[in-house]
Amino acid sequence: MSTKELLREDMNVAHKKQKILLEERDLLLGSKKSKDKEKALQITHDVARLQDFIMMAENTLKMAD
């Protein structure tokens, strides 16, 4: 497997994880508990990190072509 294929695979995994986290965050935001709100904030940070990775991977793949 080439580096490009591995990067694409990692990018797809990141997309899937991001989708799951966003669904979880939406559920937590509907709660009135402060612990749930804190967890939702942490998930928001995790989603941002995944988005940064996805953008970096897309740019890397564009430059490699």
N, C-alpha and C positions, 0 to 999 in steps of 0.2 A: 504494500500500500504506500502510495506516495504521500509526501508532506501535505500537498494540496487536498488530497482525499481525506486525510486525517483532520485537517483544519475544517473542511466542509462538514465532516461528521460531528466534530466538536461544536460547530456553529448550530447544527440541527438540534443537538442535545440541549444547547443553551436556549434555543427558541422554545423547545418543549418545556423546559424547566421554568422559563419566564412565564409562559402561559399558565402553568399550574400555580405558580406563586401569585400571579395577579388574581386568579380566582380565589385563592385562600385569603389574600389581602381584602378583597371585596367583602367576603363573609365576615372577616374580623372588624371591618369598618362599620358594619351594621350593629355591632355589639356596643353595649354601654359600659363595659368594664374597661378600666384604664389599662390593665395588663394586656387586653386584646388590642387596644389602640397602640401600645408600645410595640407589640409584636407586629402590627401592621406597618409601623414606621420602619422597623428592622427589615421587613420584607420589601418595602419600597427601596431601601438602600441596596438590598441584594438584587433587585430587578435592575436598578441603575448600573450596578457592576456588570451584570449579564449583558445589558445593552451596550456598554462600553466595549466588552469583549466581542460582541457580534459586529459592531461597527469596525473595530480593528481587524477582525477576520475578513470582513467584506473588502476593506481597503487593501489588505495584504493580497487577497485573491485577485483583485482587479490589477494590482501592480505586477503580479506574477504572470498574468496572461499576455 
